[in-house]
């Protein structure tokens, strides 16, 4: 019997929508739209609390990699990208 590995649940904010079309996840938020192509060995599950990824225990590292990619894409469409630059020196 095969054992599955489940990632943590990623909470989805109220103004973010997620569509699954084939192996693609389309994520739309207030700051833009992005997509993520999931491999065939990783499955996507949407629940009331959020969404999570699952796959076989042998593919645990791949599931965790795509979990981090997906959570970063959610963060990107909600908060955007910013960088803090601190300049010290003589001017």
Legacy VTK file of the C-alpha trace (Angstrom):
# vtk DataFile Version 3.0
C-alpha trace
ASCII
DATASET POLYDATA
POINTS 91 float
0.000 0.000 0.000
1.337 3.427 -0.955
1.618 6.150 1.664
0.922 9.785 0.870
2.705 12.846 2.168
0.544 15.917 2.815
1.958 19.434 2.942
0.760 22.033 5.430
-2.400 23.953 4.609
-1.806 27.290 2.874
-4.531 29.730 3.914
-6.215 31.507 1.005
-7.235 35.114 1.620
-10.720 36.224 0.650
-9.611 38.293 -2.375
-7.441 35.540 -3.925
-8.969 33.009 -6.322
-7.382 29.749 -7.439
-8.400 27.827 -10.569
-7.090 24.394 -11.527
-7.060 23.658 -15.245
-5.322 20.408 -16.121
-1.921 20.485 -14.455
-1.911 24.297 -14.143
-2.922 26.381 -11.148
-4.035 29.914 -12.002
-3.834 32.313 -9.060
-5.503 35.726 -9.258
-5.149 38.422 -6.630
-5.381 42.190 -6.234
-1.826 42.750 -7.516
-1.821 40.416 -10.513
-2.167 36.945 -11.950
0.335 34.060 -11.962
0.286 30.376 -12.802
2.114 27.294 -11.568
2.590 24.105 -13.573
2.392 21.096 -11.247
4.081 17.799 -12.138
1.805 14.810 -12.691
3.018 13.148 -9.471
1.834 16.025 -7.245
-1.849 16.548 -6.504
-3.641 19.741 -5.447
-6.425 19.755 -2.870
-8.605 22.738 -1.928
-10.306 22.673 1.482
-12.329 25.100 3.591
-9.217 26.201 5.495
-7.057 26.697 2.374
-5.222 24.443 -0.022
-2.481 21.846 0.194
-0.395 19.589 -1.988
0.074 15.861 -1.682
2.190 13.176 -3.248
3.893 9.908 -2.466
6.324 9.728 0.445
9.158 9.088 -2.048
8.450 12.521 -3.580
8.419 14.412 -0.268
11.145 16.878 -1.325
9.327 17.709 -4.555
6.040 18.251 -2.702
7.755 20.588 -0.228
9.444 22.512 -3.062
6.134 23.109 -4.834
4.502 23.949 -1.492
7.015 26.776 -1.045
6.577 27.926 -4.666
2.806 28.013 -4.249
2.944 29.906 -0.955
5.326 32.453 -2.530
2.930 32.937 -5.461
0.052 33.566 -3.028
2.209 36.104 -1.228
3.175 37.733 -4.530
-0.372 38.336 -5.762
-1.441 39.651 -2.366
1.523 41.708 -1.091
3.707 42.111 -4.159
7.482 42.347 -4.087
9.482 44.805 -2.060
13.105 45.156 -1.060
14.466 47.243 1.799
17.712 48.983 0.926
19.825 50.513 3.671
22.788 52.546 2.485
25.593 53.311 4.921
28.621 55.269 3.889
30.132 58.595 3.120
28.294 60.654 0.537
LINES 1 92
91 0 1 2 3 4 5 6 7 8 9 10 11 12 13 14 15 16 17 18 19 20 21 22 23 24 25 26 27 28 29 30 31 32 33 34 35 36 37 38 39 40 41 42 43 44 45 46 47 48 49 50 51 52 53 54 55 56 57 58 59 60 61 62 63 64 65 66 67 68 69 70 71 72 73 74 75 76 77 78 79 80 81 82 83 84 85 86 87 88 89 90
